[in-house]
Amino acid sequence: MSVSKGVLLIGGPSKGTRMRPLTLDCPKPLLPIAGKPMIWHPLSAFAKVPGLTEVIMIGFYEDSVMSGFIKEAKREFPNIAITYLREYKALGTAGGLYHFRDSILRAPVPQNIFICNIDICSAFPFTEILELHSKHRGVGTIMGVNVRKESAQKYGCIVTEPESQLMMHYVEKPDSWISNTVNGGVYLFDKSLFDEIKIAMDEKTARAAEDPLVKPDEILRLEQDVIVPLAAAKKMYVYQCKDFWRQIKTAASAVTANSLYLTRIQKSNPDFLAKSSPNVISPVYIDSTATIDPTAKIGPNVAIGPGVTVGAGVRVKDAIVLEGTNLEQHSCVLTSIVGANCNVGAWARVDGKPEPEQDVKGQISVTILATEVSLAPETLVRSCIVLPNKSLNRNSANEVLL
């Protein structure tokens, strides 16, 4: 069996600004979605790939930020080696890969290298991508997903030859519509990928030498600098993903991802979730250390973190409630994320609207309470973003509360 390795591109602290205020005190990869850190979902999918020996995470968070998660992950997935490689600065998606090429290629030398962005919610069909890749043996296979025509231009767009699944053309965020198939952020490459990155790097250096206005740097992007020329050279193929897929770019999209993952876990690992009952409407994840009053009604699409207390008559639906938060009696949390160590007073209400298909500037849909926010009894907060350590005693709607 051929050896495969997985690479997770996790970015760093300067990114993730659109996930604020959730990422002010929790790094984006560790943000809990469906009861597990965001990064856990692709990692657990990698652990199921036959012949996959190692997963390497590349990013520029401090080592100490990731060490606790890695220790846990090594215990949970003992059959794969798990390492974190820290970039000394942001090098771009391809620059980071090239910088750590010796670590990725060390024995056992992989024939196949999976690369996955962590800010996507997906079924991660790695085994199916590997099957397609083994048949065509081009340099790479990309996971393509179909999106609505109106939103296609926000992504990298792919034109595919339908019979062979050969990629004919790739454009990152085109000015006009070219295709509904977009880059799903999951790739599988041959080890010859590093030769292709070197070509891109040499070309970039040559351009900088010729043009005094071009500043030489080491930042190389996998999409524009490597995949565009590979598509032009007819060396890339496309795996069409039929399962669910969502980008997790904003705090609101974490609520959508939470419900997609919970629905999947309900089929694949129902024991991980709370049992259905008249007051628990599946799918719901409740941490074993949370305390839930039997008269509270929870679900569907709810994840409740460690040490959370839910009082009598509380209603929670389409929401993530993070560690140590207290929801007092008859309070209500709908289409919202409640950060760690918050207190929602009796009869208070936190609610939002589902994430819109199209982002409307200045419009807030899902309500986000950051860490240590407290709501006075009978306060309503609707479609607001609330920054940490705030005490609210008046009703608010469609505001950012600093």
N, C-alpha and C positions, 0 to 999 in steps of 0.2 A: 504493500500500500504506500502511495506517495505521501511524503511528509508535508503537512500544512502548518503555517503559523498565522496567528491573528494579530493585527495591529489596531488599537483603538486610539483615535486622535481626539484628545480631550481638551485641547486649547488651554487657556490660562486665565488668571484673575482679571486681566484688562478686558477680556471678552465677557459675554454674558450680561452686558449692561441692560439688554432688553428684558432680562429675567429679574431685574431689580423690582422691588426691594428684597425678593427672596434670596438673592445671591449676595446680599450685603454681609451675611454671617454664615452662609452655607455655600461652599463651592458648588458650581452648577452640576458637575458630574455626580455629586453626592446628594442632590436634592431628591427626597423620597417621592416616588411615583408608584402607585399600587403597592405600597408597603415595602418597596426596595429602592435603593439608590438608582438614579437614572442609568448609571454605567453598568449596573448589575444585569440589566435585561439583555444587552448584546453579549456580555461576558458569559451568561448562562447558556445562550444559544451557541456560542463558540465551543463550550464544553461538550456539546452533543455531536460535534463534527468528527466523523471517523478519521483517524490519522493526524488530528491536530494536536501538536505537542506543547505549544507555548502561546501565551497571549502577552503582547508587549503594549503598554500604555505609553503614549508620547504626549507630553504637554509641558507647560511651564509654571505649574503650581509648585510651591515648596514641597520637598519630599515629605515633610511632617504632615502636610494636609492629606496626603493620600495613604500614608503608612497604615493607619488603623483599618481602612477598607481593604487594603491588600492583604493584611494579616488574616482578616476574616475570610476573604475570598480564597486564600490558599487552603484554609481549613475546609471550606465548602466544596472546592473543586480540586481535590488532591491529585487528580490525574493529569493536570496541565500545569506547566511552570507559568507563574504570573510575575511580571516585573514592571516597574515604572521607570522610564527614562526621562530625565528632566532636561529640556532645552535651556541653554544659557540665555537665550532671548527668542522671541517669536521668529521662526524661520519660514513660516508658510507650510501648507500641507505637504508639499513635495520636499521642501528644504529640510524639514524635520526628519522625514524618512531617509533622505540621503545622508544626513549627518550621522544617523545611527545605523547605517547600512551594515556595518561589521557585526553589530549585535544581532540584527535581524537574520543575517546570513550564517551566523556561527552554527556549528554542528548541534543537532542534526540539521543539515542544510535543507531548507524547505524548497520543494518544487512549486508550491502554491503559497502566495502571500495574500491573505484577506486584509482589506483595509476598510475601516468602518468609522464614520463620524458618530459621536455619541449623542448629538442633539437631534436624533430621529427616534420615533416610536414606530416599531415595525415588528413583523413576525420573524425577521432576520432569517430568510430561507437560504442559509449558507450551503447546506448540503445540496440543494437543487441547483444553486449557482455553480457549485463544484462539478456537478454532473454535466451541465451545459459546457463549462469551460474545458472539461476533459475531452469532449467531442470535437471542438473546433481548434483547440490549441493555438489561438491567437495570443498576443501578448497579454490581453486583459479582457475581463468581462465586467460590465457595469450593471447594477440593478436599476432598471427603468421603471418608473411608476407613472400611471396616467392621472393627470389632474384636469380640472376644468379649464377650458380655453382662456377664460378671463384671468386666471392666476398663473398660467404657464410661464409668462415672461419674468416672473420673480425668481425662476430657477434656471439651472443649466438645461437647455433644451436639446433633445436627441432626435435625429432623423435616422430611422432604421430601415434596412432592406428586409421586407416582411418574410420572405422565404427563408433566408439564411440567418436572420437576426444580426447581420453585420451592421456595425455603426457606419453610416455614410457621412454624418456631419454632426458636429457638436458646437453649440454656441452658449456661452455663459451669459444669462440674463439678456437675451436679445432685445433690440429696440422694437421689433415687430414680431407678430406670432409666426413661429415656424413649425411647431409640433406640440401635441398634448402630452407627449412622453418626456418626462424630465428625470434628471439625475437624482436617484434615491439615496445617495450618500454611502453606498456599499459597493466595494470593488473587490475583484479577485485578479491578481496579476501573477504572471510567471516571474521567476527571479531575474529575468532580463529587463524587468522594470527599471533596475538601477542603471543599466546602460542607457535607457531612454531618458532618465532624469539627467544623466551626465551630459547627453547631447543638448538637452534644454539649457543646462547650466552653462555649457561652453558657448552656446549661441547668445545667451544673455550677456556673458562677459565680452564677447566679440562686439555686440551692439554698443555696449558701454564704452569700449575702446574707440569705436568709430565716431560716436556722437558725444561731444563734451557735455551736452545737456542731460544725458542719461547717467544717473548716479549708480555705480555698481553696488549691489547688495546681495545678500545670500537668500533673500526671500524668493521662494519658488512655489507656485501654486499648482497643485496636482491637476486641477480642472483646466485652467487656461494654458499653462506652460507644457503640460505633458499629454493630457487626453486630447486636446484639439489636434496636435500633430499626429497622434496615434490614429485618430479617426480619419484624418486626411490620408494617412498611409494604409488605410483599411486593415488595421491590426487590432481593432476593438470590436467586441460583440456585446449584445444587450440581452440580459435576462429580464423578461417582463414579469414584474411582481403583480400577482393577482390578489394578494392578501392585503390587510390594512397597512397604512403608512401615513405618518404625520410628522411634520417638522416640529421640534420643541424649541422655538425661538423666543417665545414670550411666556410670561407667567400664565396668561390665559390658556395657552396651548398645553400647559401641563395638566389642566383639568380634563381636556379632551383626551390626552395621552393616558391619563389615569383610567378613564372609562374603557378605552380600547384594550389596555393591558388587563384590567380586571375581567373583561369579557373573555379574553383569551385564556387567562388562568382558570376561569370557571370550567373551561373544557379540558385543559391540559393537567391541572393540579388542583382539583376542587378542595382538597383537604387544607390547602394554604389559607382558604377563605373562611369567613364566618358562616355557620350553618343558617339556611333560610328558616324563618319563623314568621309569625304574624307581624312582628316588629322589626325584622331584618329582611329587607327586600334585596335579593342578590342582584349583582355581585357586590360584596362588601368585604373589605379587609379590616380586621380589628386586631391590633397588637395585643399579645397575651397579657401585657402589664396595664392595659387600659381598663377603666372601671365604667361600665355602662349601666345606667338604671334600667330595669326591665320595662319601664313604661316609655322609654325613649324610642322613637321610630327612626331607623337608620337605613339609608339606601334608596334607590340603587346607586351604583358608581361612587362609592365612598371608601376612602382609606383613612383609618384612624391610627395615629402613631403611638409610641410608648408613653405610658404615664398620663394619658389623657383621661379626664373625668367628664362624663356626660350625665347631666342631672335628669330629674323626672320630667317627662313630657317634652323633652327636647326633640326637634326634627332636624335631621341632617340628610342632604340629598345632593348628588353631583358635586362632591367636595373632597378636599384633602385637609385633614386637621393634624397639625404637626405636634411634636413631642411636648408633653407637660402642660397642654392647654386645658382650661376649665370652661365647660359650657354649662352655665347655670340653668336652673329649671325653666322649662317652657321657652328657652331661646331657640333660635332657628338659624341654620346655616345652609344656604342653597347656592349652587353654582359659584363657589368661592374657595379660596385657599386661606386657612387660618394658620398663621405662623406659630413658632414654638413659644410656649409660656405666655400665651394670651389669656385674657379672662373676658368672656362674653356674659354680661349680666343677665339676670332673670328677665324673660319676655323681650329681650333685645333681638334684633333681626339683622343678619348679615346676608345680603343676597346680590346676585348679579344676573347678567344675561349670558346665554351661551356664546362662545367665541364665534364672531362673524366669519363668513367665508372670505370676505374682503376686508382688510384693515382700513378703517376710516380714521384719518388723522384726528387726534385729540379726543377720540371716543373710547371710553373705557367700558369693557363688557363685564368680565369676571371681576368680582371684588377680591382684593388681596390685602390681608392684614399681615404686616411684617411681625418681627419678634416683639414680644412683651407689649402688645397693644391691649388696653382694657376699655371695654364698652360699659357705660353706665346702664343700669336696668332700663328697659323700654326704649332703647336707642335704636334707630334704624340707620344702617349704612348700606347704600345701594350703588353698585357699579363705581366703587372708589378704590384708589390705591392709598394705603395708609402706611406711613413710614414707622420705623421702630420706636418703642418707648412712648407711645402717645396714649393719652387718656381722652376718650371721647364722651361727651355728655349731651351732644346735640345731634339731630338727624342730619345726614349728609347724602348727597347723590351726585354722581358724575364729577367727582373732584379728586385731586391728588392732595392728600392731607399731610403736610410736612411737619 
